[in-house]
Every structure is written in structure tokens, then in C-alpha cells.
């Protein structure tokens, strides 16, 4: 009898332990599932803006009719590093003058609003680099962010021939998180470094175009010299030609003179383009110096908003 009682108590205590252990395992599994849901990457149910695809400034948000023409915003590059929790995006204002001395939409005319989808707010900074080019730096961005929504408001207004004022409108772009976006080798530069690096690259690009223009001038000058030799030869042969041959020679000389006019036009256009690009280089070097010594103040960082569906 005593043995039966001991066996009964053992069975009852073991069942209790099994229930406790089972309940504990259940809670651990549930907690793991909730944790994986919270920390797994979330992907926003929104369309992503393709690279180099311009989004026009729309006036639909201002109550005016939507106009797809005119300036817009294009996302030209993007890189993210989960190691440094930094996202770097580059933008270009399209449909506007690329001349550094003739920018109609200034950085002060644009308001940038950044929203994070799938995580808390992060720190961001918009850096105007060269004319109509901008770098957006987003820091403290967890690798489980779903997407970034960028809204650019254009406060620049234009006045039409009838005196009607057209508002600048706004453009909205979206970048979704995906594994191929992660670049662990993304260098963590300061806003000043991004600006000066971009200016250096643009100066190199302008110098290359100046070099190409100089080559155009050299080729055109050589063509004019060759044409002059042809004209001299034809003029020497005129006194030995019949009237019919003379007409052909004069007609050919006229074509040569026409070609020389074309070559002179090419030289003139190339020289003007060289002067314009030299002016742009001087402008950018002046800006770069001002950025380095602190006279040109870059925009201060801000906090992203949280996207609300």
C-alpha cells in the first residue's frame, strides 16, 4: 500500500513537472516567433522608383492641375551598409539647366521630407554637391527597414506670359530594402567629404569635355588647312582648263568654301563650350574652397518621419 502511494505521488509530481516544462517550451517558441516577426526585414507594399527614372514635380498636391512636363527628380545611385547602418542616395534635378552658372532651381527652393517605413525614425542630411545634384545621407538605419520614402517639394514659382503664377509642385520617390542593396564596403564619409568628392568628379568630367572640344578644334583647323591647299591647286589649274572644266572647278571650290564655313562654326561652338565649362570649373572650385573653410554652410541633419499608412 505504501509503495502504491509513493508511486502515485511520483506520477502526480512528474505530470506537474511535464506541464511546467511544456508551458515553458510553448512560451519560448511564441517569444521566438514574435522576435523573428519584429526583427526580420519588412518590405513595404509600395512601388520602388527605378534608378535614373525622373519623377516630375507634380502640382496635384497643391490643388492645381497635374503637369508631367518640366523639372523633376531622378534617383541616380544608392548604397546601404548594414555594418555602419548608413544609406547613401544620390539625386539629380532633371529638365533644368546643367550650367553651374544658370541653375534656376536653387537648393533653397527645395524642401526634403524623408520617411522611414518599418522602423523608428533615423537621422538624415541632404547635401547639395554640384549644380542640380544632391546626396541624401541616412544614418542609424537598421537593416530591417522596409523602405525609404522621399518627398521633394519645389517652392520655386514661374510666371507665364499671361502673368499666371505656376507653383513648383512636389515629387515623391521610394527606395525599398532588398539584400542586393547591402554594401559592407561603403565608406562612411562626412557631408563635407561627399560634397568635395562630388565636386572633384564633376571638375574631372568638365576637364575631359574641354579636352574633347580642343580635339574638335584641332581637327577642324587641320581640315581648313587642307581645304586651303585644295583651293590653291584648283586656282592654279584654272588657266589650263576649258570653260566646262572651269565651271566644275569653281563649283568644287564653292563646296570646299562651304565645308570651311562648317569647320569654322565647329571651332566657334567648341570655343564657346570651353569657355562655359571653364567658368563652371571656376565656380565649383570657389564653392569647394568655401565648403572646406566653412564659409559655405551645408544643411543641418534632421530626423526622418515614420511612415503611416
KOLKOLVO-642661 format. One record per residue (C-alpha): residue number from 1; residue in one letter; x, y, z. Coordinates in nm, 2 decimals, m for minus. Example, Ala and Ser with C-alpha at 12.3 -4.5 7.8 and 13.67 -1.06 7.14 Angstrom:
<recs>
1:a:1.23:m0.45:0.78
2:s:1.37:m0.11:0.71
</recs>
This chain:
<recs>
1:x:0.00:0.00:0.00
2:x:0.28:0.23:0.09
3:x:0.45:0.15:m0.23
4:x:0.14:0.24:m0.43
5:x:0.11:0.58:m0.25
6:x:0.48:0.66:m0.33
7:x:0.42:0.56:m0.69
8:x:0.11:0.79:m0.71
9:x:0.29:1.09:m0.56
10:x:0.58:1.04:m0.81
11:x:0.34:1.02:m1.10
12:x:0.15:1.33:m0.99
13:x:0.47:1.54:m0.94
14:x:0.62:1.42:m1.27
15:x:0.30:1.52:m1.45
16:x:0.32:1.87:m1.29
17:x:0.68:1.90:m1.40
18:x:0.59:1.79:m1.75
19:x:0.32:2.06:m1.77
20:x:0.56:2.33:m1.64
21:x:0.82:2.22:m1.89
22:x:0.57:2.21:m2.17
23:x:0.43:2.55:m2.08
24:x:0.79:2.69:m2.07
25:x:0.87:2.55:m2.41
26:x:0.55:2.69:m2.55
27:x:0.63:3.04:m2.42
28:x:0.99:3.02:m2.56
29:x:0.86:2.92:m2.91
30:x:0.60:3.20:m2.90
31:x:0.86:3.45:m2.79
32:x:1.09:3.34:m3.07
33:x:0.82:3.38:m3.33
34:x:0.73:3.73:m3.21
35:x:1.10:3.82:m3.21
36:x:1.15:3.70:m3.56
37:x:0.85:3.90:m3.68
38:x:0.98:4.21:m3.51
39:x:1.34:4.19:m3.62
40:x:1.30:4.03:m3.96
41:x:1.33:4.27:m4.26
42:x:0.99:4.42:m4.35
43:x:0.92:4.52:m4.71
44:x:0.67:4.80:m4.77
45:x:0.38:4.73:m5.01
46:x:0.48:5.02:m5.23
47:x:0.63:5.05:m5.58
48:x:1.00:5.13:m5.59
49:x:1.13:5.42:m5.80
50:x:1.37:5.29:m6.07
51:x:1.72:5.43:m6.10
52:x:1.76:5.72:m6.34
53:x:1.38:5.75:m6.39
54:x:1.27:6.11:m6.34
55:x:0.97:6.18:m6.13
56:x:0.82:6.52:m6.24
57:x:0.73:6.78:m5.99
58:x:0.35:6.75:m5.97
59:x:0.12:7.03:m5.88
60:x:m0.16:6.79:m5.79
61:x:m0.09:6.82:m5.42
62:x:m0.13:7.20:m5.44
63:x:m0.47:7.20:m5.59
64:x:m0.36:7.28:m5.94
65:x:m0.38:7.06:m6.24
66:x:m0.11:6.79:m6.27
67:x:0.17:6.87:m6.51
68:x:0.41:6.60:m6.60
69:x:0.64:6.83:m6.80
70:x:0.92:7.04:m6.67
71:x:1.18:6.97:m6.40
72:x:1.17:6.66:m6.19
73:x:1.38:6.44:m5.96
74:x:1.57:6.13:m6.05
75:x:1.74:5.88:m5.82
76:x:2.08:5.81:m5.98
77:x:2.26:5.59:m5.72
78:x:2.20:5.42:m5.38
79:x:2.41:5.22:m5.14
80:x:2.34:5.08:m4.79
81:x:2.57:4.93:m4.53
82:x:2.42:4.72:m4.25
83:x:2.76:4.74:m4.09
84:x:2.75:5.12:m4.04
85:x:2.37:5.15:m4.06
86:x:2.41:5.41:m4.33
87:x:2.21:5.47:m4.66
88:x:2.35:5.70:m4.92
89:x:2.13:5.81:m5.21
90:x:2.22:6.05:m5.50
91:x:1.97:6.26:m5.69
92:x:1.96:6.48:m6.00
93:x:1.72:6.76:m6.07
94:x:1.62:6.68:m6.44
95:x:1.48:6.91:m6.71
96:x:1.68:7.20:m6.58
97:x:2.00:7.37:m6.69
98:x:2.32:7.18:m6.61
99:x:2.51:7.50:m6.64
100:x:2.66:7.57:m6.29
101:x:2.61:7.95:m6.35
102:x:2.24:7.91:m6.47
103:x:2.07:7.69:m6.21
104:x:1.70:7.80:m6.19
105:x:1.61:7.57:m5.90
106:x:1.83:7.65:m5.61
107:x:1.88:7.43:m5.30
108:x:1.69:7.69:m5.10
109:x:1.39:7.63:m5.33
110:x:1.37:7.26:m5.24
111:x:1.22:7.11:m4.92
112:x:1.31:6.74:m4.85
113:x:1.09:6.52:m4.63
114:x:1.22:6.17:m4.55
115:x:1.00:5.89:m4.40
116:x:1.12:5.55:m4.28
117:x:0.89:5.25:m4.34
118:x:0.92:4.96:m4.10
119:x:1.14:5.12:m3.83
120:x:1.17:5.41:m3.59
121:x:1.30:5.75:m3.71
122:x:1.66:5.79:m3.83
123:x:1.90:6.08:m3.88
124:x:1.93:6.22:m4.23
125:x:2.12:6.50:m4.41
126:x:2.07:6.64:m4.76
127:x:2.39:6.77:m4.92
128:x:2.39:6.99:m5.23
129:x:2.70:6.88:m5.41
130:x:2.72:7.02:m5.77
131:x:2.46:7.20:m5.97
132:x:2.13:7.01:m5.96
133:x:2.29:6.72:m5.78
134:x:2.22:6.61:m5.42
135:x:2.34:6.34:m5.18
136:x:2.10:6.21:m4.91
137:x:2.27:6.05:m4.61
138:x:2.05:5.85:m4.38
139:x:2.23:5.72:m4.06
140:x:2.12:5.48:m3.78
141:x:1.91:5.29:m4.03
142:x:1.86:4.93:m3.91
143:x:1.89:4.66:m4.17
144:x:1.53:4.56:m4.11
145:x:1.39:4.88:m4.25
146:x:1.12:4.83:m4.51
147:x:1.16:5.13:m4.74
148:x:1.25:5.50:m4.75
149:x:1.00:5.75:m4.89
150:x:1.15:6.08:m5.02
151:x:0.92:6.37:m5.09
152:x:1.08:6.68:m5.26
153:x:0.87:7.00:m5.25
154:x:0.97:7.26:m5.51
155:x:0.89:7.61:m5.38
156:x:1.02:7.77:m5.70
157:x:0.74:7.95:m5.89
158:x:0.73:8.05:m6.25
159:x:0.53:8.34:m6.41
160:x:0.38:8.26:m6.75
161:x:0.33:8.50:m7.05
162:x:m0.02:8.58:m6.92
163:x:0.11:8.66:m6.58
164:x:m0.02:8.34:m6.42
165:x:0.20:8.20:m6.14
166:x:0.26:7.83:m6.16
167:x:0.36:7.65:m5.84
168:x:0.66:7.42:m5.84
169:x:0.48:7.12:m5.71
170:x:0.63:6.81:m5.55
171:x:0.79:6.47:m5.64
172:x:0.78:6.15:m5.44
173:x:1.03:5.87:m5.47
174:x:1.06:5.53:m5.29
175:x:1.35:5.30:m5.22
176:x:1.27:4.95:m5.09
177:x:1.51:4.74:m4.88
178:x:1.65:4.43:m5.05
179:x:1.96:4.21:m5.00
180:x:2.15:4.34:m5.31
181:x:2.14:4.69:m5.16
182:x:2.38:4.60:m4.88
183:x:2.74:4.71:m4.94
184:x:2.96:4.64:m4.64
185:x:3.25:4.84:m4.80
186:x:3.05:5.16:m4.82
187:x:3.29:5.43:m4.69
188:x:3.15:5.65:m4.42
189:x:3.23:6.00:m4.54
190:x:3.12:6.32:m4.38
191:x:2.88:6.55:m4.55
192:x:3.17:6.79:m4.64
193:x:3.37:6.50:m4.79
194:x:3.07:6.39:m5.00
195:x:3.04:6.75:m5.13
196:x:3.41:6.80:m5.21
197:x:3.44:6.45:m5.37
198:x:3.14:6.51:m5.59
199:x:3.28:6.85:m5.70
200:x:3.62:6.68:m5.78
201:x:3.45:6.42:m6.00
202:x:3.24:6.69:m6.18
203:x:3.56:6.90:m6.24
204:x:3.73:6.60:m6.39
205:x:3.42:6.54:m6.62
206:x:3.43:6.91:m6.73
207:x:3.80:6.89:m6.80
208:x:3.75:6.58:m7.01
209:x:3.49:6.76:m7.22
210:x:3.72:7.06:m7.26
211:x:3.99:6.82:m7.39
212:x:3.74:6.67:m7.64
213:x:3.65:7.03:m7.76
214:x:4.01:7.10:m7.81
215:x:4.04:6.79:m8.02
216:x:3.74:6.91:m8.23
217:x:3.92:7.24:m8.28
218:x:4.24:7.07:m8.39
219:x:4.06:6.85:m8.64
220:x:3.86:7.15:m8.78
221:x:4.18:7.36:m8.82
222:x:4.35:7.08:m9.00
223:x:4.05:7.04:m9.23
224:x:4.06:7.41:m9.31
225:x:4.43:7.40:m9.39
226:x:4.37:7.10:m9.62
227:x:4.08:7.28:m9.79
228:x:4.31:7.59:m9.85
229:x:4.56:7.37:m10.02
230:x:4.29:7.22:m10.24
231:x:4.16:7.57:m10.34
232:x:4.52:7.68:m10.42
233:x:4.57:7.38:m10.65
234:x:4.24:7.44:m10.83
235:x:4.32:7.81:m10.89
236:x:4.65:7.71:m11.05
237:x:4.47:7.47:m11.28
238:x:4.20:7.72:m11.39
239:x:4.42:7.87:m11.67
240:x:4.47:7.52:m11.82
241:x:4.10:7.42:m11.82
242:x:3.82:7.46:m12.07
243:x:3.52:7.66:m11.99
244:x:3.33:7.34:m11.90
245:x:3.61:7.22:m11.68
246:x:3.65:7.56:m11.52
247:x:3.28:7.56:m11.42
248:x:3.33:7.22:m11.25
249:x:3.65:7.35:m11.07
250:x:3.47:7.66:m10.95
251:x:3.17:7.45:m10.83
252:x:3.41:7.22:m10.64
253:x:3.58:7.52:m10.49
254:x:3.25:7.66:m10.37
255:x:3.18:7.32:m10.19
256:x:3.52:7.35:m10.03
257:x:3.45:7.70:m9.90
258:x:3.11:7.57:m9.76
259:x:3.30:7.30:m9.58
260:x:3.54:7.56:m9.44
261:x:3.24:7.76:m9.31
262:x:3.11:7.45:m9.13
263:x:3.45:7.38:m8.98
264:x:3.48:7.75:m8.86
265:x:3.13:7.71:m8.70
266:x:3.25:7.39:m8.52
267:x:3.55:7.58:m8.39
268:x:3.34:7.87:m8.27
269:x:3.09:7.64:m8.09
270:x:3.38:7.44:m7.93
271:x:3.55:7.76:m7.81
272:x:3.23:7.88:m7.65
273:x:3.17:7.55:m7.48
274:x:3.53:7.55:m7.35
275:x:3.47:7.90:m7.20
276:x:3.14:7.79:m7.04
277:x:3.30:7.48:m6.88
278:x:3.60:7.68:m6.76
279:x:3.35:7.92:m6.59
280:x:3.18:7.62:m6.43
281:x:3.51:7.48:m6.31
282:x:3.60:7.81:m6.15
283:x:3.25:7.83:m5.99
284:x:3.29:7.48:m5.84
285:x:3.64:7.54:m5.72
286:x:3.52:7.85:m5.55
287:x:3.23:7.66:m5.38
288:x:3.47:7.38:m5.28
289:x:3.70:7.62:m5.11
290:x:3.41:7.78:m4.93
291:x:3.29:7.44:m4.81
292:x:3.63:7.34:m4.68
293:x:3.69:7.66:m4.48
294:x:3.33:7.67:m4.35
295:x:3.20:7.98:m4.53
296:x:2.95:7.76:m4.73
297:x:2.72:7.61:m4.47
298:x:2.58:7.27:m4.56
299:x:2.22:7.19:m4.44
300:x:2.20:7.05:m4.09
301:x:2.09:6.70:m4.02
302:x:1.72:6.62:m3.94
303:x:1.51:6.33:m3.82
304:x:1.31:6.11:m4.05
305:x:0.94:6.08:m4.00
306:x:0.77:5.74:m3.95
307:x:0.56:5.63:m4.25
308:x:0.19:5.60:m4.16
309:x:m0.03:5.40:m4.40
</recs>
